[in-house]
């Protein structure tokens, strides 16, 4: 490694592992639910917590990785601006996730 290069943040690898592990769980659960939808057996709504939690973990790890790239590595003079933009993006992403989960849950009981 060149002396001027920065070492990666210690949380980078755990966040990547969480993101891809959660993505795998999400895809597997979606495939399983797709298979269950083809069969005649009913699926308990509680099982939907698995993809909901997995998708939240994907979003949170993605947000954490964005923070490390955009805010943690920003120059001192740019940190405030980066934090404001990052906060708006975080609220937007989590709002979209919440909206999707809420609409899915409501559609189960409609």
C-alpha positions in Angstrom: 0.0 0.0 0.0 1.3 3.4 -0.9 1.9 5.7 2.2 -0.5 8.4 0.9 -3.4 5.9 0.5 -5.9 5.8 3.3 -6.7 2.5 5.0 -10.3 1.3 4.8 -12.6 2.1 7.7 -12.8 -0.9 10.2 -16.6 -1.0 9.7 -16.4 -1.4 6.0 -16.0 -5.2 5.8 -18.7 -5.9 8.5 -21.2 -3.6 6.6 -20.4 -5.3 3.3 -21.0 -8.7 4.9 -24.2 -7.5 6.5 -25.4 -6.1 3.2 -24.7 -9.1 1.1 -25.9 -11.6 3.8 -29.1 -9.7 4.2 -29.6 -9.5 0.4 -29.1 -13.3 0.2 -31.8 -13.8 2.9 -34.1 -11.4 1.2 -33.7 -13.1 -2.2 -34.1 -16.6 -0.7 -37.2 -15.6 1.2 -38.7 -13.9 -1.9 -38.1 -17.1 -3.8 -39.7 -19.2 -1.1 -42.7 -17.0 -0.8 -43.1 -17.1 -4.6 -43.1 -20.9 -4.4 -45.6 -20.9 -1.5 -47.9 -18.5 -3.5 -48.1 -21.1 -6.3 -49.2 -23.8 -3.8 -52.7 -23.7 -2.2 -51.4 -23.4 1.4 -51.9 -20.0 3.1 -48.9 -18.1 4.4 -48.9 -16.5 7.8 -48.4 -12.7 7.7 -45.8 -13.1 10.5 -43.4 -14.7 8.0 -43.2 -11.4 6.1 -41.1 -10.1 9.0 -38.1 -12.1 7.5 -37.9 -10.1 4.2 -38.9 -6.9 6.0 -36.0 -7.2 8.5 -33.6 -8.4 5.7 -34.5 -5.4 3.5 -34.1 -3.0 6.4 -30.7 -4.5 7.1 -29.8 -4.1 3.4 -30.9 -0.4 3.5 -29.1 0.3 6.8 -25.8 -1.3 5.7 -26.0 0.5 2.3 -26.6 3.8 4.3 -23.6 3.0 6.6 -21.4 2.4 3.6 -22.5 5.6 2.0 -21.7 7.4 5.2 -18.2 6.0 5.3 -17.6 7.0 1.6 -19.3 10.5 1.6 -19.1 11.8 5.1 -16.2 10.1 6.9 -13.8 10.7 4.1 -14.9 14.3 3.4 -12.6 17.2 3.8 -13.1 19.2 7.1 -14.6 22.2 5.3 -17.1 20.0 3.4 -18.3 17.8 6.3 -21.3 19.9 7.3 -22.7 20.1 3.8 -22.1 16.3 3.3 -23.8 15.6 6.6 -26.9 17.6 5.6 -27.1 15.9 2.2 -26.5 12.5 3.7 -29.2 13.1 6.3 -31.7 14.0 3.7 -30.9 11.0 1.6 -31.1 8.7 4.7 -34.5 10.1 5.7 -35.7 9.6 2.1 -34.5 6.0 1.8 -35.9 5.0 5.2 -39.2 6.8 4.3 -39.5 4.8 1.1 -38.8 1.6 2.9 -41.4 2.4 5.6 -43.9 3.4 3.0 -43.4 0.1 1.2 -43.6 -2.0 4.3 -46.7 -0.1 5.5 -48.5 -0.6 2.1 -47.6 -4.3 2.0 -48.9 -4.8 5.6 -52.1 -2.9 4.8 -52.7 -4.8 1.6 -52.7 -8.1 3.6 -55.7 -7.1 5.6 -57.6 -5.3 2.8 
